[in-house]
């Protein structure tokens, strides 16, 4: 594999993961009540706890994108 191929893969990973994050956010904002009712069938959650879990999950996912996809992409852009 060449550096260019790895760079392209990392860039596509960023695009796909940011798309998933955007989808998660939009689904959370537009179908919040439905998601809450759906999850409450399995777990006893307050609305505040449910919002906190999703907000924290989105934050961790975004940090993971930056750490594992975007940072190596920029490092390879600098090197190559």
Secondary structure as UniProt FT lines:
FT   HELIX           3..30
FT   HELIX           32..40
FT   TURN            41..42
FT   HELIX           47..65
FT   HELIX           66..70
FT   HELIX           71..79
//
